[in-house]
Amino acid sequence: MIRAYKFVMRPTVRQDQALREMLRDHCSLYNGALQERRDAYRHVSKTTVRYGQQSAQLKEIRAFDPQRQGRWSFSSQQATLRRLDKAFAAFFRRIKAGDTPGYPRFRGVARFDTVDFPKDGDGCRWDSTPHDPVTRVRFQGVGHVRVHQHRPVAGKVKTVSLKREGKRWYVILTADQAQPEPLRATGSVVGIDLGIANFLVDSNGRFVDNPRHGRKAAAKLEDAQQALSRCKRGSKRRRKAVETVARLHRKVRRQRLDHAHKTAHALVAEHDFIAHEDLKIRNMSKTPAPKPDPGQPGAFLPNGAASKAAAASSAPALAVSRMVAITCHPLRAAATKRAQPRPGRPSRQAGRRHHRRP
């Protein structure tokens, strides 16, 4: 079983600069590989460039630019090229499915925030100073970076990722763990309904209020957005205003995630069997199509947009999909429940999902 851990890093000033340079150079590699693919296909020959061909060029690129591309891990650069290859694979998959294609785009330095290391020990090393009581992670070209490890890591670390969120740096680990022991059986069965007025209502009549973190932070976000709109583009003041808006949004996101985790944990600990509605969040937040009035050209019939406006604006903010995903998380599913559609006629059972203990 694979489980992820996320820890805050505390780099020094020089390490912070080196981490920024790492993201900058990987972003340059990503954009260069994308440009090569575009130019090759726009040529008369319609040449297709694949990951294997671009990965084979890395040795020459590192030798040509030892001060930038040559500083970083070869494996992390291969992971960056794989990310581009996955983006093209998703692009062609959407074309075949008839969806909006969404051609891979160039990344700005400010929007390229993650570098992956496919294997612990290849360009990076978790807990690189085991003799030191302070946990550190080592990155090639950066050094040993201090980590605020707030909980132990169980299992063998497989991959390491570096991520930037605003002014903070995070290290994300994936560890291979044994299957957890099942929780003690409670004999309780419950059905839950996720909504807007209340975050959750179960079949026992218990209500979980919707905390509405986004609405509580609306006033501060409004002031921050207005301050941002008054700043001149490219100015230092505008960069600070952008960071203020992003920080407020990150706080709301963490609050919603925390509430969903706590609610899901309580459900998993108290019940053996959980049934929930198979909600389609995208359809809930989708704007209804207009209905032209055939009797009056230029006029429209009521389409329910007014009544759906509240749901369309609130459904994503409720973190409904996050709540369901956390409840059905593989770790929780292995330890407590197993997702199984209940047999029966599709007309009656199509909108529900069930989770029970193994």
KETIMAR-760146 format. One record per residue (C-alpha): residue number from 1; x, y, z; residue in one letter. Coordinates in Angstrom, 1 decimal, padded with zeros to 4 digits, always signed. Example, Ala and Ser with C-alpha at 12.3 -4.5 7.8 and 13.67 -1.06 7.14 Angstrom:
KETIMAR-760146
{k: 1; east: +012.3; north: -004.5; up: +007.8; r: a}
{k: 2; east: +013.7; north: -001.1; up: +007.1; r: s}
This chain:
KETIMAR-760146
{k: 1; east: +000.0; north: +000.0; up: +000.0; r: m}
{k: 2; east: +001.3; north: +003.4; up: -001.0; r: i}
{k: 3; east: +000.7; north: +006.4; up: +001.3; r: r}
{k: 4; east: +001.8; north: +010.0; up: +000.9; r: a}
{k: 5; east: +003.3; north: +012.3; up: +003.5; r: y}
{k: 6; east: +003.7; north: +016.1; up: +003.2; r: k}
{k: 7; east: +006.1; north: +018.1; up: +005.4; r: f}
{k: 8; east: +007.2; north: +021.7; up: +005.6; r: v}
{k: 9; east: +010.8; north: +022.5; up: +004.8; r: m}
{k: 10; east: +012.8; north: +025.2; up: +006.5; r: r}
{k: 11; east: +015.6; north: +026.2; up: +004.0; r: p}
{k: 12; east: +018.2; north: +028.7; up: +004.6; r: t}
{k: 13; east: +018.5; north: +031.8; up: +002.4; r: v}
{k: 14; east: +021.0; north: +030.2; up: +000.1; r: r}
{k: 15; east: +019.0; north: +027.0; up: +000.0; r: q}
{k: 16; east: +015.9; north: +028.9; up: -000.9; r: d}
{k: 17; east: +017.7; north: +030.6; up: -003.8; r: q}
{k: 18; east: +019.0; north: +027.2; up: -005.0; r: a}
{k: 19; east: +015.5; north: +025.7; up: -004.8; r: l}
{k: 20; east: +014.1; north: +028.6; up: -006.9; r: r}
{k: 21; east: +016.9; north: +028.0; up: -009.4; r: e}
{k: 22; east: +016.0; north: +024.3; up: -009.6; r: m}
{k: 23; east: +012.4; north: +025.1; up: -010.4; r: l}
{k: 24; east: +013.5; north: +027.7; up: -013.0; r: r}
{k: 25; east: +015.8; north: +025.3; up: -014.8; r: d}
{k: 26; east: +013.3; north: +022.4; up: -014.8; r: h}
{k: 27; east: +010.7; north: +024.9; up: -016.1; r: c}
{k: 28; east: +013.1; north: +025.9; up: -018.9; r: s}
{k: 29; east: +013.6; north: +022.2; up: -019.7; r: l}
{k: 30; east: +009.9; north: +021.6; up: -019.9; r: y}
{k: 31; east: +009.2; north: +024.5; up: -022.1; r: n}
{k: 32; east: +012.2; north: +023.6; up: -024.4; r: g}
{k: 33; east: +010.9; north: +020.1; up: -024.8; r: a}
{k: 34; east: +007.4; north: +021.4; up: -025.6; r: l}
{k: 35; east: +008.8; north: +023.8; up: -028.2; r: q}
{k: 36; east: +010.8; north: +021.0; up: -029.8; r: e}
{k: 37; east: +007.6; north: +018.9; up: -030.1; r: r}
{k: 38; east: +005.7; north: +021.8; up: -031.6; r: r}
{k: 39; east: +008.3; north: +022.7; up: -034.1; r: d}
{k: 40; east: +008.8; north: +019.1; up: -035.2; r: a}
{k: 41; east: +005.1; north: +018.6; up: -035.9; r: y}
{k: 42; east: +004.7; north: +021.9; up: -037.7; r: r}
{k: 43; east: +007.5; north: +021.0; up: -040.1; r: h}
{k: 44; east: +006.5; north: +019.7; up: -043.5; r: v}
{k: 45; east: +007.5; north: +016.2; up: -042.4; r: s}
{k: 46; east: +005.0; north: +016.2; up: -039.5; r: k}
{k: 47; east: +007.7; north: +014.5; up: -037.2; r: t}
{k: 48; east: +006.5; north: +013.2; up: -033.9; r: t}
{k: 49; east: +009.0; north: +013.6; up: -031.0; r: v}
{k: 50; east: +008.6; north: +011.2; up: -028.1; r: r}
{k: 51; east: +009.9; north: +010.9; up: -024.6; r: y}
{k: 52; east: +012.6; north: +008.4; up: -025.4; r: g}
{k: 53; east: +014.2; north: +010.8; up: -028.0; r: q}
{k: 54; east: +014.1; north: +013.8; up: -025.7; r: q}
{k: 55; east: +015.5; north: +011.8; up: -022.7; r: s}
{k: 56; east: +018.4; north: +010.7; up: -024.9; r: a}
{k: 57; east: +019.3; north: +014.3; up: -025.4; r: q}
{k: 58; east: +019.7; north: +015.1; up: -021.7; r: l}
{k: 59; east: +023.3; north: +014.0; up: -021.6; r: k}
{k: 60; east: +024.3; north: +016.5; up: -024.3; r: e}
{k: 61; east: +022.1; north: +019.3; up: -022.7; r: i}
{k: 62; east: +023.8; north: +018.8; up: -019.3; r: r}
{k: 63; east: +027.3; north: +018.9; up: -020.9; r: a}
{k: 64; east: +026.4; north: +022.0; up: -022.9; r: f}
{k: 65; east: +025.0; north: +023.9; up: -019.8; r: d}
{k: 66; east: +026.8; north: +022.5; up: -016.7; r: p}
{k: 67; east: +026.1; north: +025.7; up: -014.6; r: q}
{k: 68; east: +022.3; north: +025.2; up: -014.9; r: r}
{k: 69; east: +021.0; north: +022.0; up: -016.3; r: q}
{k: 70; east: +024.1; north: +020.1; up: -015.3; r: g}
{k: 71; east: +023.6; north: +021.0; up: -011.6; r: r}
{k: 72; east: +020.5; north: +018.9; up: -011.0; r: w}
{k: 73; east: +019.6; north: +015.3; up: -010.8; r: s}
{k: 74; east: +019.4; north: +013.4; up: -014.1; r: f}
{k: 75; east: +016.4; north: +011.4; up: -012.8; r: s}
{k: 76; east: +014.4; north: +014.5; up: -011.9; r: s}
{k: 77; east: +014.9; north: +015.9; up: -015.3; r: q}
{k: 78; east: +013.7; north: +012.7; up: -016.8; r: q}
{k: 79; east: +010.6; north: +013.0; up: -014.5; r: a}
{k: 80; east: +010.0; north: +016.5; up: -015.9; r: t}
{k: 81; east: +010.1; north: +015.2; up: -019.5; r: l}
{k: 82; east: +007.7; north: +012.4; up: -018.5; r: r}
{k: 83; east: +005.3; north: +015.0; up: -017.1; r: r}
{k: 84; east: +005.3; north: +016.6; up: -020.6; r: l}
{k: 85; east: +004.8; north: +013.2; up: -022.2; r: d}
{k: 86; east: +001.8; north: +012.5; up: -019.9; r: k}
{k: 87; east: +000.3; north: +015.9; up: -020.9; r: a}
{k: 88; east: +000.5; north: +015.0; up: -024.6; r: f}
{k: 89; east: -001.0; north: +011.5; up: -023.9; r: a}
{k: 90; east: -003.9; north: +013.2; up: -022.1; r: a}
{k: 91; east: -004.3; north: +015.6; up: -025.0; r: f}
{k: 92; east: -004.6; north: +012.8; up: -027.6; r: f}
{k: 93; east: -006.9; north: +010.9; up: -025.3; r: r}
{k: 94; east: -009.3; north: +013.8; up: -025.0; r: r}
{k: 95; east: -009.3; north: +014.2; up: -028.8; r: i}
{k: 96; east: -010.3; north: +010.5; up: -029.2; r: k}
{k: 97; east: -013.0; north: +010.9; up: -026.6; r: a}
{k: 98; east: -014.4; north: +014.0; up: -028.3; r: g}
{k: 99; east: -013.7; north: +016.3; up: -025.4; r: d}
{k: 100; east: -012.1; north: +019.7; up: -025.4; r: t}
{k: 101; east: -008.5; north: +018.8; up: -026.3; r: p}
{k: 102; east: -006.5; north: +021.4; up: -024.3; r: g}
{k: 103; east: -003.1; north: +021.5; up: -026.0; r: y}
{k: 104; east: -000.2; north: +021.5; up: -023.5; r: p}
{k: 105; east: +000.9; north: +025.0; up: -022.7; r: r}
{k: 106; east: +004.1; north: +026.7; up: -021.8; r: f}
{k: 107; east: +004.7; north: +027.2; up: -018.1; r: r}
{k: 108; east: +005.8; north: +030.4; up: -016.5; r: g}
{k: 109; east: +008.4; north: +030.3; up: -013.8; r: v}
{k: 110; east: +005.9; north: +031.4; up: -011.2; r: a}
{k: 111; east: +003.5; north: +028.6; up: -012.2; r: r}
{k: 112; east: +006.0; north: +025.7; up: -012.3; r: f}
{k: 113; east: +006.1; north: +024.6; up: -008.6; r: d}
{k: 114; east: +007.0; north: +020.9; up: -008.5; r: t}
{k: 115; east: +010.0; north: +018.7; up: -009.2; r: v}
{k: 116; east: +009.7; north: +015.0; up: -008.8; r: d}
{k: 117; east: +012.5; north: +012.5; up: -007.9; r: f}
{k: 118; east: +011.4; north: +009.0; up: -008.9; r: p}
{k: 119; east: +013.6; north: +007.2; up: -006.4; r: k}
{k: 120; east: +014.8; north: +008.0; up: -003.0; r: d}
{k: 121; east: +018.6; north: +008.0; up: -003.1; r: g}
{k: 122; east: +018.8; north: +009.1; up: -006.8; r: d}
{k: 123; east: +019.4; north: +012.9; up: -006.7; r: g}
{k: 124; east: +017.7; north: +013.1; up: -003.3; r: c}
{k: 125; east: +017.8; north: +011.4; up: +000.1; r: r}
{k: 126; east: +015.2; north: +011.5; up: +002.8; r: w}
{k: 127; east: +016.5; north: +011.6; up: +006.4; r: d}
{k: 128; east: +019.9; north: +012.3; up: +005.0; r: s}
{k: 129; east: +021.4; north: +012.9; up: +008.5; r: t}
{k: 130; east: +020.1; north: +010.1; up: +010.7; r: p}
{k: 131; east: +022.6; north: +010.9; up: +013.5; r: h}
{k: 132; east: +021.0; north: +014.4; up: +013.8; r: d}
{k: 133; east: +017.8; north: +014.7; up: +015.9; r: p}
{k: 134; east: +016.6; north: +017.3; up: +013.3; r: v}
{k: 135; east: +015.2; north: +015.6; up: +010.1; r: t}
{k: 136; east: +016.7; north: +016.8; up: +006.9; r: r}
{k: 137; east: +016.3; north: +015.9; up: +003.2; r: v}
{k: 138; east: +019.1; north: +016.2; up: +000.7; r: r}
{k: 139; east: +018.7; north: +017.5; up: -002.8; r: f}
{k: 140; east: +021.4; north: +017.4; up: -005.4; r: q}
{k: 141; east: +022.7; north: +021.0; up: -006.0; r: g}
{k: 142; east: +020.9; north: +022.3; up: -002.9; r: v}
{k: 143; east: +022.3; north: +020.4; up: +000.1; r: g}
{k: 144; east: +020.7; north: +019.2; up: +003.4; r: h}
{k: 145; east: +017.4; north: +021.0; up: +004.0; r: v}
{k: 146; east: +015.8; north: +021.0; up: +007.4; r: r}
{k: 147; east: +012.3; north: +019.5; up: +007.5; r: v}
{k: 148; east: +009.6; north: +020.0; up: +010.1; r: h}
{k: 149; east: +008.6; north: +016.3; up: +010.5; r: q}
{k: 150; east: +005.4; north: +016.4; up: +012.6; r: h}
{k: 151; east: +004.7; north: +012.7; up: +012.4; r: r}
{k: 152; east: +006.7; north: +009.5; up: +011.7; r: p}
{k: 153; east: +007.0; north: +008.0; up: +008.2; r: v}
{k: 154; east: +006.0; north: +004.4; up: +008.2; r: a}
{k: 155; east: +007.3; north: +002.0; up: +005.5; r: g}
{k: 156; east: +010.0; north: +002.4; up: +002.9; r: k}
{k: 157; east: +010.2; north: +005.8; up: +001.1; r: v}
{k: 158; east: +009.8; north: +005.3; up: -002.7; r: k}
{k: 159; east: +009.6; north: +008.7; up: -004.3; r: t}
{k: 160; east: +010.3; north: +012.3; up: -003.2; r: v}
{k: 161; east: +008.8; north: +015.5; up: -004.6; r: s}
{k: 162; east: +009.6; north: +019.1; up: -004.0; r: l}
{k: 163; east: +006.8; north: +021.6; up: -004.1; r: k}
{k: 164; east: +006.5; north: +025.4; up: -003.6; r: r}
{k: 165; east: +003.3; north: +026.9; up: -002.3; r: e}
{k: 166; east: +003.6; north: +030.7; up: -002.1; r: g}
{k: 167; east: +006.7; north: +031.4; up: +000.1; r: k}
{k: 168; east: +006.6; north: +027.9; up: +001.7; r: r}
{k: 169; east: +008.5; north: +024.8; up: +000.6; r: w}
{k: 170; east: +007.2; north: +021.3; up: +001.0; r: y}
{k: 171; east: +008.6; north: +017.8; up: +000.6; r: v}
{k: 172; east: +006.1; north: +015.1; up: -000.4; r: i}
{k: 173; east: +007.0; north: +011.5; up: +000.2; r: l}
{k: 174; east: +005.3; north: +008.3; up: -001.0; r: t}
{k: 175; east: +006.0; north: +005.3; up: +001.2; r: a}
{k: 176; east: +005.3; north: +001.6; up: +000.7; r: d}
{k: 177; east: +003.5; north: +000.2; up: +003.7; r: q}
{k: 178; east: +002.0; north: -003.1; up: +004.8; r: a}
{k: 179; east: -001.8; north: -003.5; up: +004.9; r: q}
{k: 180; east: -003.2; north: -002.0; up: +008.1; r: p}
{k: 181; east: -005.2; north: -004.0; up: +010.6; r: e}
{k: 182; east: -009.0; north: -003.8; up: +010.2; r: p}
{k: 183; east: -010.8; north: -001.7; up: +012.8; r: l}
{k: 184; east: -013.0; north: -003.2; up: +015.4; r: r}
{k: 185; east: -016.4; north: -004.1; up: +014.1; r: a}
{k: 186; east: -019.2; north: -001.8; up: +015.4; r: t}
{k: 187; east: -022.2; north: -003.4; up: +013.7; r: g}
{k: 188; east: -023.4; north: +000.1; up: +012.7; r: s}
{k: 189; east: -024.9; north: +000.9; up: +009.2; r: v}
{k: 190; east: -025.5; north: +004.4; up: +008.1; r: v}
{k: 191; east: -026.5; north: +006.4; up: +005.0; r: g}
{k: 192; east: -025.3; north: +009.9; up: +004.4; r: i}
{k: 193; east: -026.6; north: +012.7; up: +002.2; r: d}
{k: 194; east: -024.3; north: +015.6; up: +001.3; r: l}
{k: 195; east: -026.0; north: +018.9; up: +000.7; r: g}
{k: 196; east: -025.7; north: +022.7; up: +000.8; r: i}
{k: 197; east: -027.8; north: +023.9; up: +003.8; r: a}
{k: 198; east: -026.0; north: +021.2; up: +005.8; r: n}
{k: 199; east: -022.7; north: +019.7; up: +005.0; r: f}
{k: 200; east: -023.9; north: +016.2; up: +005.8; r: l}
{k: 201; east: -027.1; north: +014.5; up: +007.1; r: v}
{k: 202; east: -027.0; north: +010.8; up: +008.1; r: d}
{k: 203; east: -029.8; north: +008.3; up: +008.3; r: s}
{k: 204; east: -029.8; north: +008.5; up: +012.1; r: n}
{k: 205; east: -030.9; north: +012.1; up: +012.0; r: g}
{k: 206; east: -027.5; north: +013.7; up: +012.8; r: r}
{k: 207; east: -026.6; north: +016.9; up: +011.1; r: f}
{k: 208; east: -023.1; north: +018.2; up: +010.3; r: v}
{k: 209; east: -023.2; north: +022.0; up: +009.7; r: d}
{k: 210; east: -021.6; north: +023.5; up: +006.7; r: n}
{k: 211; east: -018.7; north: +025.6; up: +008.1; r: p}
{k: 212; east: -018.8; north: +027.9; up: +005.0; r: r}
{k: 213; east: -015.1; north: +028.8; up: +005.3; r: h}
{k: 214; east: -015.2; north: +030.6; up: +002.0; r: g}
{k: 215; east: -018.1; north: +032.9; up: +003.0; r: r}
{k: 216; east: -016.3; north: +033.7; up: +006.3; r: k}
{k: 217; east: -013.2; north: +034.7; up: +004.4; r: a}
{k: 218; east: -015.1; north: +036.6; up: +001.7; r: a}
{k: 219; east: -014.6; north: +040.1; up: +003.3; r: a}
{k: 220; east: -010.9; north: +039.7; up: +003.6; r: k}
{k: 221; east: -010.7; north: +038.2; up: +000.1; r: l}
{k: 222; east: -012.7; north: +041.1; up: -001.3; r: e}
{k: 223; east: -010.4; north: +043.7; up: +000.3; r: d}
{k: 224; east: -007.3; north: +041.8; up: -000.9; r: a}
{k: 225; east: -008.7; north: +041.5; up: -004.4; r: q}
{k: 226; east: -009.5; north: +045.3; up: -004.5; r: q}
{k: 227; east: -006.0; north: +046.1; up: -003.3; r: a}
{k: 228; east: -004.6; north: +043.9; up: -006.0; r: l}
{k: 229; east: -006.7; north: +045.6; up: -008.7; r: s}
{k: 230; east: -005.2; north: +049.0; up: -007.8; r: r}
{k: 231; east: -001.6; north: +047.8; up: -008.1; r: c}
{k: 232; east: +000.4; north: +048.5; up: -011.2; r: k}
{k: 233; east: +001.3; north: +045.4; up: -013.2; r: r}
{k: 234; east: +004.9; north: +044.3; up: -012.8; r: g}
{k: 235; east: +005.4; north: +046.3; up: -009.6; r: s}
{k: 236; east: +006.8; north: +044.9; up: -006.3; r: k}
{k: 237; east: +003.6; north: +046.1; up: -004.5; r: r}
{k: 238; east: +001.5; north: +044.0; up: -006.9; r: r}
{k: 239; east: +003.6; north: +040.9; up: -006.3; r: r}
{k: 240; east: +003.0; north: +041.3; up: -002.5; r: k}
{k: 241; east: -000.8; north: +041.8; up: -003.2; r: a}
{k: 242; east: -000.8; north: +038.6; up: -005.3; r: v}
{k: 243; east: +000.8; north: +036.7; up: -002.5; r: e}
{k: 244; east: -001.7; north: +038.0; up: +000.0; r: t}
{k: 245; east: -004.7; north: +036.8; up: -002.1; r: v}
{k: 246; east: -003.0; north: +033.4; up: -002.7; r: a}
{k: 247; east: -002.4; north: +033.0; up: +001.0; r: r}
{k: 248; east: -006.0; north: +033.7; up: +001.9; r: l}
{k: 249; east: -007.1; north: +031.1; up: -000.7; r: h}
{k: 250; east: -004.7; north: +028.5; up: +000.6; r: r}
{k: 251; east: -006.0; north: +029.0; up: +004.1; r: k}
{k: 252; east: -009.6; north: +028.4; up: +003.0; r: v}
{k: 253; east: -008.5; north: +025.3; up: +001.1; r: r}
{k: 254; east: -006.7; north: +023.9; up: +004.2; r: r}
{k: 255; east: -009.8; north: +024.6; up: +006.4; r: q}
{k: 256; east: -012.1; north: +022.8; up: +004.0; r: r}
{k: 257; east: -009.7; north: +019.8; up: +003.8; r: l}
{k: 258; east: -009.3; north: +019.7; up: +007.6; r: d}
{k: 259; east: -013.1; north: +019.7; up: +008.1; r: h}
{k: 260; east: -013.6; north: +016.9; up: +005.5; r: a}
{k: 261; east: -010.8; north: +014.8; up: +007.0; r: h}
{k: 262; east: -012.3; north: +015.1; up: +010.5; r: k}
{k: 263; east: -015.8; north: +014.3; up: +009.4; r: t}
{k: 264; east: -014.7; north: +011.3; up: +007.3; r: a}
{k: 265; east: -012.6; north: +010.0; up: +010.2; r: h}
{k: 266; east: -015.6; north: +010.1; up: +012.5; r: a}
{k: 267; east: -017.8; north: +008.2; up: +010.0; r: l}
{k: 268; east: -015.2; north: +005.5; up: +009.4; r: v}
{k: 269; east: -014.6; north: +005.0; up: +013.1; r: a}
{k: 270; east: -018.3; north: +004.7; up: +014.0; r: e}
{k: 271; east: -019.8; north: +002.7; up: +011.2; r: h}
{k: 272; east: -019.2; north: -000.6; up: +009.4; r: d}
{k: 273; east: -021.2; north: +000.2; up: +006.4; r: f}
{k: 274; east: -021.6; north: +003.6; up: +004.7; r: i}
{k: 275; east: -023.9; north: +004.4; up: +001.8; r: a}
{k: 276; east: -023.7; north: +007.8; up: +000.0; r: h}
{k: 277; east: -025.1; north: +009.3; up: -003.1; r: e}
{k: 278; east: -023.0; north: +009.3; up: -006.2; r: d}
{k: 279; east: -023.0; north: +013.0; up: -006.8; r: l}
{k: 280; east: -021.8; north: +014.6; up: -010.0; r: k}
{k: 281; east: -020.1; north: +017.8; up: -008.8; r: i}
{k: 282; east: -019.5; north: +019.0; up: -012.3; r: r}
{k: 283; east: -023.2; north: +018.8; up: -013.2; r: n}
{k: 284; east: -024.1; north: +020.5; up: -009.9; r: m}
{k: 285; east: -022.0; north: +023.5; up: -010.7; r: s}
{k: 286; east: -022.8; north: +023.6; up: -014.4; r: k}
{k: 287; east: -024.8; north: +026.6; up: -015.7; r: t}
{k: 288; east: -028.1; north: +025.5; up: -017.2; r: p}
{k: 289; east: -028.4; north: +026.0; up: -021.0; r: a}
{k: 290; east: -030.7; north: +028.9; up: -022.1; r: p}
{k: 291; east: -034.2; north: +027.9; up: -023.4; r: k}
{k: 292; east: -035.3; north: +030.1; up: -026.3; r: p}
{k: 293; east: -039.0; north: +030.9; up: -026.4; r: d}
{k: 294; east: -040.3; north: +029.6; up: -029.8; r: p}
{k: 295; east: -043.3; north: +032.0; up: -029.6; r: g}
{k: 296; east: -041.3; north: +035.1; up: -029.0; r: q}
{k: 297; east: -038.0; north: +035.5; up: -031.0; r: p}
{k: 298; east: -035.3; north: +036.9; up: -028.7; r: g}
{k: 299; east: -037.1; north: +035.8; up: -025.5; r: a}
{k: 300; east: -036.2; north: +032.9; up: -023.3; r: f}
{k: 301; east: -038.2; north: +030.5; up: -021.1; r: l}
{k: 302; east: -037.3; north: +029.9; up: -017.4; r: p}
{k: 303; east: -034.5; north: +027.3; up: -017.2; r: n}
{k: 304; east: -034.0; north: +027.1; up: -013.4; r: g}
{k: 305; east: -030.8; north: +029.2; up: -013.5; r: a}
{k: 306; east: -032.0; north: +031.4; up: -010.6; r: a}
{k: 307; east: -032.7; north: +028.5; up: -008.3; r: s}
{k: 308; east: -029.5; north: +026.7; up: -009.2; r: k}
{k: 309; east: -027.3; north: +029.8; up: -008.8; r: a}
{k: 310; east: -026.8; north: +029.1; up: -005.1; r: a}
{k: 311; east: -026.0; north: +025.5; up: -005.6; r: a}
{k: 312; east: -023.7; north: +026.3; up: -008.5; r: a}
{k: 313; east: -021.7; north: +028.8; up: -006.4; r: s}
{k: 314; east: -021.7; north: +026.7; up: -003.2; r: s}
{k: 315; east: -021.3; north: +023.1; up: -004.4; r: a}
{k: 316; east: -017.5; north: +023.4; up: -005.1; r: p}
{k: 317; east: -017.0; north: +025.3; up: -001.8; r: a}
{k: 318; east: -018.6; north: +022.5; up: +000.2; r: l}
{k: 319; east: -015.8; north: +020.1; up: -000.7; r: a}
{k: 320; east: -018.3; north: +017.4; up: -001.3; r: v}
{k: 321; east: -016.1; north: +015.6; up: -003.8; r: s}
{k: 322; east: -013.2; north: +015.8; up: -001.3; r: r}
{k: 323; east: -015.3; north: +014.4; up: +001.4; r: m}
{k: 324; east: -016.3; north: +011.4; up: -000.7; r: v}
{k: 325; east: -012.7; north: +010.8; up: -001.8; r: a}
{k: 326; east: -011.4; north: +010.9; up: +001.7; r: i}
{k: 327; east: -014.0; north: +008.4; up: +002.9; r: t}
{k: 328; east: -013.2; north: +006.1; up: +000.0; r: c}
{k: 329; east: -009.4; north: +006.6; up: +000.4; r: h}
{k: 330; east: -007.5; north: +003.4; up: -000.3; r: p}
{k: 331; east: -005.9; north: +003.5; up: +003.2; r: l}
{k: 332; east: -009.3; north: +003.8; up: +004.9; r: r}
{k: 333; east: -010.9; north: +001.3; up: +002.6; r: a}
{k: 334; east: -008.3; north: -001.3; up: +003.4; r: a}
{k: 335; east: -008.6; north: -000.7; up: +007.1; r: a}
{k: 336; east: -012.3; north: -000.3; up: +007.4; r: t}
{k: 337; east: -014.5; north: -000.4; up: +004.2; r: k}
{k: 338; east: -014.5; north: -001.9; up: +000.8; r: r}
{k: 339; east: -016.3; north: -000.2; up: -002.0; r: a}
{k: 340; east: -018.9; north: -002.5; up: -003.5; r: q}
{k: 341; east: -022.0; north: -001.5; up: -005.6; r: p}
{k: 342; east: -025.0; north: -003.2; up: -004.0; r: r}
{k: 343; east: -026.6; north: -005.7; up: -006.4; r: p}
{k: 344; east: -030.0; north: -004.8; up: -007.6; r: g}
{k: 345; east: -031.9; north: -003.1; up: -010.5; r: r}
{k: 346; east: -029.9; north: -000.3; up: -012.1; r: p}
{k: 347; east: -032.9; north: +002.1; up: -012.1; r: s}
{k: 348; east: -033.0; north: +002.1; up: -008.3; r: r}
{k: 349; east: -029.3; north: +001.6; up: -007.5; r: q}
{k: 350; east: -027.5; north: +003.7; up: -010.1; r: a}
{k: 351; east: -027.1; north: +006.8; up: -007.9; r: g}
{k: 352; east: -025.6; north: +005.2; up: -004.8; r: r}
{k: 353; east: -022.2; north: +003.8; up: -003.7; r: r}
{k: 354; east: -021.7; north: +001.6; up: -000.6; r: h}
{k: 355; east: -018.6; north: +001.0; up: +001.6; r: h}
{k: 356; east: -018.4; north: -001.8; up: +004.1; r: r}
{k: 357; east: -015.8; north: -003.6; up: +006.2; r: r}
{k: 358; east: -014.0; north: -006.6; up: +004.6; r: p}
